Amino acid sequence: MRPTTPPSLEDLMEMAEDALAAIPVMLREKVRGTAIIVEEVPEDEVVAALGLDSPWELTGLYRGTPLTQKSVLDAPGEPDTILLFREPILLEWIETGEDLFGLVRNVLIHEIGHHFGLSDEDIDRLESED
């Protein structure tokens, strides 16, 4: 049954935490220390920097240095962060009719793929193999 009111930031955060808890331990260990944050929409600067026409096109974003580019010699910097954007996710949910938890899980896993150094093309290829 679909909710009668839009899920809140907290609702989506809970779904993201549940989705993270369900991924294999070996992968979850590699994401330890990565912050997961749910925001309403991406900032205008992010949308412009990515060359997008609209903030509604971006459901998630990985900020940080992919594991493939990290070195133990690197000075500590900003923590890696996975951002999920509530309004674009809800818009996609409405447009596609996809299960909301499944959609949040897919966005989270996509961004975790970037944490592992995968490109969008690599992730799309892996998703199409399912």
C-alpha positions in Angstrom: 0.0 0.0 0.0 1.3 3.4 -1.0 1.6 6.1 1.7 -1.0 8.9 1.5 1.6 11.6 2.3 5.1 12.0 0.8 7.8 10.2 2.7 9.9 12.6 4.8 13.7 13.1 4.7 13.7 10.9 7.8 11.7 8.2 6.1 14.1 8.1 3.1 17.1 8.1 5.5 15.6 5.0 7.3 15.1 3.3 3.9 18.7 4.1 3.0 20.0 2.7 6.3 17.9 -0.5 5.8 19.2 -0.8 2.3 22.8 -0.4 3.5 22.3 -3.0 6.2 21.1 -5.5 3.6 24.2 -5.3 1.3 26.8 -8.0 1.8 29.1 -7.4 4.8 32.2 -7.4 2.7 30.9 -4.4 0.7 29.4 -2.7 3.7 32.8 -2.8 5.5 34.3 -0.9 2.5 31.7 1.9 2.9 32.3 2.3 6.6 33.0 5.9 7.4 31.1 7.2 4.3 28.3 9.6 5.4 24.9 9.0 3.9 22.8 12.1 3.8 19.3 12.8 2.5 18.6 16.3 1.2 15.5 17.8 -0.5 17.2 18.7 -3.9 20.7 19.1 -5.2 22.2 22.5 -4.9 22.1 24.8 -8.0 25.9 24.7 -8.2 25.9 20.9 -8.3 23.3 20.8 -11.1 25.3 23.4 -13.1 28.6 21.7 -12.5 27.2 18.4 -13.8 25.7 20.1 -16.8 22.1 19.0 -16.0 19.1 20.9 -17.2 17.1 20.4 -14.0 17.7 19.3 -10.3 15.0 16.7 -10.9 17.5 14.7 -13.0 19.8 13.9 -10.0 18.6 11.4 -7.5 21.9 10.8 -5.8 25.5 11.9 -5.7 28.8 10.6 -4.4 31.3 13.2 -3.1 34.7 12.0 -2.2 37.7 10.1 -3.5 36.9 6.7 -5.0 38.7 3.8 -3.3 40.7 3.1 -6.5 42.3 6.6 -6.1 43.0 6.6 -2.4 46.4 6.2 -0.8 47.5 5.7 2.8 49.8 8.6 2.2 47.0 11.0 1.5 46.3 13.7 4.1 42.9 13.3 5.6 40.3 15.4 3.8 36.6 15.7 3.8 34.7 12.5 4.6 33.3 10.6 1.6 29.6 11.3 1.3 26.7 9.8 -0.5 23.8 12.2 -1.0 20.3 11.1 -1.8 17.9 13.7 -3.0 14.3 13.3 -1.7 12.3 15.3 -4.3 13.9 13.8 -7.4 13.6 10.3 -5.9 9.9 10.9 -5.1 9.3 12.3 -8.7 10.9 9.1 -10.2 8.8 7.0 -7.8 5.6 8.7 -9.0 6.6 8.6 -12.7 7.7 4.9 -12.7 5.5 3.3 -10.0 8.6 1.5 -8.8 8.7 0.3 -5.2 10.1 3.2 -3.2 12.4 1.1 -1.1 13.8 -0.5 -4.2 14.3 2.9 -5.8 16.2 4.2 -2.7 18.2 1.0 -2.6 19.1 1.3 -6.3 20.2 5.0 -5.9 22.3 4.1 -2.9 24.0 1.1 -4.6 24.6 3.3 -7.7 26.4 5.9 -5.5 28.3 3.1 -3.6 29.5 2.0 -7.1 31.1 5.4 -7.5 32.7 5.0 -4.1 34.3 1.9 -5.5 35.6 3.8 -8.6 33.0 2.6 -11.1 31.8 4.9 -13.8 28.1 5.4 -14.7 28.7 3.1 -17.8 30.3 0.4 -15.6 27.3 0.6 -13.2 24.8 0.5 -16.0 26.5 -2.5 -17.5 26.4 -4.4 -14.1 22.8 -3.5 -13.6 21.9 -4.8 -17.1 23.4 -8.2 -16.3 20.8 -8.9 -13.6 
